[in-house]
Amino acid sequence: MPLKLYRRGQIWHYRGKVAGRYLRGSCETADKDIAARTAAKIESDQWKCHFDGPQSVLTFSQAALMYRGAGKPVRFLDRIEDYWKDTLVKDIKPGSIRQMAMTMYPKATNATRNRQAIVPCQAVINYAAESELCPFIRVKRFKVEKKIKPPFTLEWVNAFCEHANPYLAALTLFMFSTGARISEALAVRWEHVNLQERTILIPKSKISEQRIVHLPPRVLAAIANLIKVPNRSVFWYRTRSSMRNQWLRTIKRAGIKIMMAHSGRHGFATTALRNRIDPKTAAQLGGWKNIRLFMETYAHAIDDITLNEAIFDTPTAQSESKHSKKPIKIGKS
């Protein structure tokens, strides 16, 4: 039976059964002619979906709406929605997504095109695919030359902390000793801190799950001596941009190489590996989900062509070597 129109106040609504499904909703208009066209379109799409499958009527804007409703990250989604609008998802091919990235970001690097165009667009489509509304899609990324940011070293951290205010010093020690991202560190509130247990709960974010990290003595002392400021994070700053000027001034006073906060995560990984913490444990402690990606990024930290000398070690020597491994050092206790 066709959809029937009825009014609620000034607004027209529709209801009825189409292709075995009971439909009901608002036409979002007080104009009856527009409402009739809206209802006819809904009815037509329902029959098309019934005979040809949901992919025959699913538009990118509808898929994006579902994606947003699920609480997924939407940082770069607005521009992508403006690009595709009501294009049917089935008509969006891998090649056209790459073209979208080049059109939207003509002067950007390949890394930016991947991160801000290809990844979120593919995520929207594949989220709809999980609900069996369309096929999954795989898009080839643009080739990116990996440039690893220089990592913090203990010497750099010591020099920085000597010239930093207490909040910046504690923040730097925390990132260096736990592998926390700057966004994760700035999200830590005092209710996440357990000084008795020497732990901090890093809250769940859009890019990582929550995890509990251990505080070595020097880091514990630095955090315990901070003044609690109402409505502020443990490390006082709200965003990385709000700390940038103070961060750069501290580096200038210390006379050390310019490195930004994310280098603390690199410093944790490289220092852990060089102190013979096994890669799986280092990745777990630092909150990396993918051990393969961790090793691809940080294997250089344990490159040593003399390691083959261990082949001739006796079992006793190997055992002694194993037990003599030292934990990661982050400074004086």
C-alpha positions, -999 to 999 in steps of 0.1 A, spaced: 0 0 0 13 35 -8 25 58 20 -1 81 34 4 117 44 -9 132 76 -3 164 95 11 170 130 6 207 136 19 224 105 43 196 94 34 167 71 44 132 80 41 98 62 33 63 73 25 30 56 38 -4 46 61 -8 16 78 -40 5 69 -57 38 83 -29 59 63 -4 80 76 31 74 69 62 94 85 96 96 85 133 90 85 150 56 100 181 74 78 205 55 45 223 58 40 223 20 18 193 10 32 191 -26 68 189 -13 57 163 13 40 142 -14 72 142 -35 93 133 -4 70 104 4 70 92 -32 108 93 -32 110 73 0 86 47 -13 105 44 -46 138 40 -28 123 13 -5 111 -8 -35 144 -3 -53 162 -15 -21 139 -44 -19 146 -56 -54 181 -45 -60 196 -45 -25 205 -17 -1 236 -7 -21 213 5 -49 200 34 -28 227 41 -2 243 75 -7 275 87 8 257 113 29 235 85 44 266 64 51 283 94 67 253 100 89 254 65 102 291 68 108 286 100 128 258 84 147 281 56 158 304 81 175 333 76 150 360 102 145 348 129 121 378 153 121 382 154 83 347 143 73 330 176 65 350 183 33 346 147 21 308 148 26 307 181 6 326 164 -22 304 133 -26 271 146 -13 244 123 -26 266 101 -48 257 64 -45 283 45 -25 283 18 -51 295 43 -77 325 54 -55 355 34 -67 391 32 -53 404 53 -82 377 80 -77 387 82 -40 423 88 -49 412 115 -74 391 131 -47 422 133 -25 442 150 -52 413 174 -60 407 184 -24 444 187 -15 462 197 -47 493 210 -30 494 187 0 518 159 7 508 123 0 507 117 37 481 144 41 460 131 13 461 96 28 453 108 63 427 135 56 409 121 25 415 84 18 414 70 53 382 87 65 364 81 32 372 44 33 362 42 69 327 56 62 321 31 34 335 1 53 314 10 84 283 8 61 297 -25 47 298 -39 83 260 -35 83 258 -53 49 246 -22 32 274 -22 6 306 -40 -3 338 -34 15 363 -12 -3 401 -11 -3 420 20 -15 457 20 -24 474 47 -4 497 73 -20 533 64 -15 549 81 15 585 84 23 588 76 60 605 103 80 610 93 116 611 123 139 642 125 161 636 108 194 641 123 229 672 111 246 678 110 283 704 138 279 679 160 260 651 153 286 674 162 315 685 195 298 649 204 290 636 196 325 663 217 340 649 249 323 612 240 322 584 249 345 572 220 368 542 211 345 562 210 313 590 190 330 565 164 344 548 162 311 580 155 293 591 129 318 557 112 316 558 110 277 594 98 277 588 70 303 554 57 291 553 64 253 521 85 258 510 107 229 507 144 237 470 142 233 468 113 257 489 130 283 469 162 282 437 142 287 449 129 320 430 142 350 438 139 387 411 113 391 431 91 367 462 93 390 469 68 418 501 79 436 499 50 461 499 24 433 523 45 412 500 43 382 481 65 358 451 55 337 454 70 303 418 75 291 404 61 259 408 84 229 398 83 192 431 67 183 438 44 212 422 23 240 426 32 276 456 17 294 473 18 328 509 29 329 535 26 357 553 57 370 590 53 377 603 71 408 615 103 391 582 106 372 561 99 403 579 126 422 575 152 395 538 145 393 532 143 430 548 178 434 524 195 410 498 219 423 463 207 414 445 234 394 407 232 392 393 223 357 428 217 344 445 185 333 473 171 355 498 188 332 479 221 332 478 227 294 446 220 275 460 216 240 494 212 224 490 246 207 485 262 242 519 249 253 538 254 220 553 289 228 564 279 263 578 246 249 599 264 223 611 290 249 623 262 272 642 246 243 659 280 235 669 285 272 683 250 274 702 254 242 692 220 228 679 207 195 643 217 187 620 187 190 583 187 196 563 166 220 556 136 198 593 129 198 588 117 234 569 87 220 598 80 196 622 84 225 604 59 246 604 33 218 641 37 208 653 39 244 633 8 254 647 -13 225 683 -1 231 679 -11 267 670 -46 255 633 -45 264 618 -70 239 598 -54 211 565 -70 220 567 -57 256 579 -23 245 550 -20 221 525 -31 247 539 -7 273 537 22 249 502 15 237 510 3 201 484 -21 189 503 -33 159 537 -50 167 545 -52 130 541 -14 125 561 -9 157 590 -29 144 589 -14 109 592 20 125 617 13 153 638 -17 142 667 7 134 670 12 172 685 -23 176 705 -25 144 738 -40 154 759 -61 130 779 -76 159 749 -94 174 760 -126 155 788 -130 180 761 -144 204 760 -175 182 792 -187 199 781 -179 234 778 -209 258 744 -216 273 758 -203 306 770 -171 290 737 -166 273 718 -171 306 741 -146 324 735 -122 296 698 -126 298 697 -120 336 720 -90 333 696 -70 311 687 -36 327 653 -20 326 648 12 307 664 42 324 646 75 326 669 94 349 677 96 386 653 79 410 
